[in-house]
């Protein structure tokens, strides 16, 4: 029988995996994928809270749907930006984007 | 079982060297999450998860990967030089959240009552009508922004 704590621990694991991927990987597209993992971790915890603590109102589910729409908008603009950067820099690796430092 | 799918696929996303394999692992992770939403009694969220993440975002990311990768997508050194700091910070976040979850007394959390699709729809179009409209405006702005960013520069058009 899964419990609220179980869902929250899975959510925390997924969020830290996403944070790790965002900080440790070099590929710009993988950074966006890591952000999506963190979005999903938050969504999971919101839906779990809604199901266990406040089943009367549907705020958690509605909030999760809103986050999904915002995530879709974010990934659209983010991928367009990343593709534009990769097209000019010829590399997807973020530690070679050092123009502002030079 | 679904939790193993979510966490295992998540670890695979950030550790695999080939970014296409990472994207496929991301799809497995999102699919397992949709199953968890069904278990949590939120079928409309599960359906949106499948449609938006498995359908739209995964395909978009796979398209972006295939547009930008030349040849073999496997990279020899996938990690940034700040890898040790990243490990420490990620484990720190995990420990903090898990500690908070265990310390808190979640009273009365016993049974899952499914939220009906009609109840969510009613809430979405009455109580949350204004955020709903703002979301549609945000999506419109995102579409225009993506078109503007993805447009080729002017001199390319003249050269063609």
HADDOCK unambig.tbl for C-alpha pairs under 7 A between the chains (distance, minus, plus):
assign (segid A and resid 4 and name CA) (segid B and resid 109 and name CA) 6.95 0.50 0.50
assign (segid A and resid 5 and name CA) (segid B and resid 101 and name CA) 6.50 0.50 0.50
assign (segid A and resid 9 and name CA) (segid B and resid 98 and name CA) 6.05 0.50 0.50
assign (segid A and resid 10 and name CA) (segid B and resid 3 and name CA) 6.42 0.50 0.50
assign (segid A and resid 12 and name CA) (segid B and resid 94 and name CA) 5.80 0.50 0.50
assign (segid A and resid 12 and name CA) (segid B and resid 97 and name CA) 6.26 0.50 0.50
assign (segid A and resid 12 and name CA) (segid B and resid 98 and name CA) 6.82 0.50 0.50
assign (segid A and resid 13 and name CA) (segid B and resid 7 and name CA) 6.88 0.50 0.50
assign (segid A and resid 13 and name CA) (segid B and resid 94 and name CA) 6.22 0.50 0.50
assign (segid A and resid 14 and name CA) (segid B and resid 7 and name CA) 6.15 0.50 0.50
assign (segid A and resid 14 and name CA) (segid B and resid 10 and name CA) 6.54 0.50 0.50
assign (segid A and resid 16 and name CA) (segid B and resid 90 and name CA) 4.94 0.50 0.50
assign (segid A and resid 16 and name CA) (segid B and resid 91 and name CA) 6.94 0.50 0.50
assign (segid A and resid 16 and name CA) (segid B and resid 93 and name CA) 6.22 0.50 0.50
assign (segid A and resid 16 and name CA) (segid B and resid 94 and name CA) 5.69 0.50 0.50
assign (segid A and resid 17 and name CA) (segid B and resid 10 and name CA) 6.53 0.50 0.50
assign (segid A and resid 17 and name CA) (segid B and resid 11 and name CA) 6.45 0.50 0.50
assign (segid A and resid 17 and name CA) (segid B and resid 90 and name CA) 6.98 0.50 0.50
assign (segid A and resid 19 and name CA) (segid B and resid 90 and name CA) 6.09 0.50 0.50
assign (segid A and resid 20 and name CA) (segid B and resid 86 and name CA) 5.46 0.50 0.50
assign (segid A and resid 20 and name CA) (segid B and resid 87 and name CA) 6.28 0.50 0.50
assign (segid A and resid 20 and name CA) (segid B and resid 90 and name CA) 5.29 0.50 0.50
assign (segid A and resid 21 and name CA) (segid B and resid 14 and name CA) 5.04 0.50 0.50
assign (segid A and resid 23 and name CA) (segid B and resid 86 and name CA) 5.42 0.50 0.50
assign (segid A and resid 24 and name CA) (segid B and resid 79 and name CA) 5.39 0.50 0.50
assign (segid A and resid 24 and name CA) (segid B and resid 80 and name CA) 5.10 0.50 0.50
assign (segid A and resid 24 and name CA) (segid B and resid 82 and name CA) 6.27 0.50 0.50
assign (segid A and resid 24 and name CA) (segid B and resid 83 and name CA) 4.87 0.50 0.50
assign (segid A and resid 24 and name CA) (segid B and resid 86 and name CA) 5.69 0.50 0.50
assign (segid A and resid 25 and name CA) (segid B and resid 78 and name CA) 5.83 0.50 0.50
assign (segid A and resid 25 and name CA) (segid B and resid 79 and name CA) 4.56 0.50 0.50
assign (segid A and resid 25 and name CA) (segid B and resid 80 and name CA) 5.37 0.50 0.50
assign (segid A and resid 26 and name CA) (segid B and resid 78 and name CA) 5.84 0.50 0.50
assign (segid A and resid 26 and name CA) (segid B and resid 79 and name CA) 5.58 0.50 0.50
assign (segid A and resid 26 and name CA) (segid B and resid 80 and name CA) 5.22 0.50 0.50
assign (segid A and resid 48 and name CA) (segid B and resid 40 and name CA) 6.46 0.50 0.50
assign (segid A and resid 51 and name CA) (segid B and resid 40 and name CA) 6.05 0.50 0.50
assign (segid A and resid 51 and name CA) (segid B and resid 41 and name CA) 6.91 0.50 0.50
assign (segid A and resid 51 and name CA) (segid B and resid 112 and name CA) 5.48 0.50 0.50
assign (segid A and resid 51 and name CA) (segid B and resid 113 and name CA) 6.28 0.50 0.50
assign (segid A and resid 52 and name CA) (segid B and resid 109 and name CA) 5.12 0.50 0.50
assign (segid A and resid 52 and name CA) (segid B and resid 110 and name CA) 6.84 0.50 0.50
assign (segid A and resid 52 and name CA) (segid B and resid 111 and name CA) 6.52 0.50 0.50
assign (segid A and resid 52 and name CA) (segid B and resid 112 and name CA) 5.70 0.50 0.50
assign (segid A and resid 53 and name CA) (segid B and resid 109 and name CA) 5.90 0.50 0.50
assign (segid A and resid 55 and name CA) (segid B and resid 113 and name CA) 6.05 0.50 0.50
assign (segid A and resid 55 and name CA) (segid B and resid 115 and name CA) 6.84 0.50 0.50
assign (segid A and resid 58 and name CA) (segid B and resid 115 and name CA) 6.75 0.50 0.50
assign (segid A and resid 58 and name CA) (segid B and resid 120 and name CA) 5.94 0.50 0.50
assign (segid A and resid 61 and name CA) (segid B and resid 45 and name CA) 6.52 0.50 0.50
assign (segid A and resid 62 and name CA) (segid B and resid 120 and name CA) 6.78 0.50 0.50
assign (segid A and resid 62 and name CA) (segid B and resid 124 and name CA) 6.58 0.50 0.50
assign (segid A and resid 65 and name CA) (segid B and resid 45 and name CA) 6.51 0.50 0.50
assign (segid A and resid 69 and name CA) (segid B and resid 135 and name CA) 7.00 0.50 0.50
assign (segid A and resid 72 and name CA) (segid B and resid 57 and name CA) 6.73 0.50 0.50
assign (segid A and resid 73 and name CA) (segid B and resid 139 and name CA) 5.67 0.50 0.50
assign (segid A and resid 73 and name CA) (segid B and resid 142 and name CA) 5.44 0.50 0.50
assign (segid A and resid 76 and name CA) (segid B and resid 142 and name CA) 6.95 0.50 0.50
assign (segid A and resid 76 and name CA) (segid B and resid 146 and name CA) 6.35 0.50 0.50
assign (segid A and resid 77 and name CA) (segid B and resid 142 and name CA) 6.09 0.50 0.50
assign (segid A and resid 77 and name CA) (segid B and resid 145 and name CA) 6.47 0.50 0.50
assign (segid A and resid 77 and name CA) (segid B and resid 146 and name CA) 5.02 0.50 0.50
assign (segid A and resid 79 and name CA) (segid B and resid 64 and name CA) 6.88 0.50 0.50
assign (segid A and resid 80 and name CA) (segid B and resid 146 and name CA) 5.58 0.50 0.50
assign (segid A and resid 80 and name CA) (segid B and resid 149 and name CA) 5.83 0.50 0.50
assign (segid A and resid 80 and name CA) (segid B and resid 150 and name CA) 5.56 0.50 0.50
assign (segid A and resid 81 and name CA) (segid B and resid 149 and name CA) 6.35 0.50 0.50
assign (segid A and resid 83 and name CA) (segid B and resid 68 and name CA) 6.94 0.50 0.50
assign (segid A and resid 84 and name CA) (segid B and resid 149 and name CA) 6.90 0.50 0.50
assign (segid A and resid 84 and name CA) (segid B and resid 150 and name CA) 6.60 0.50 0.50
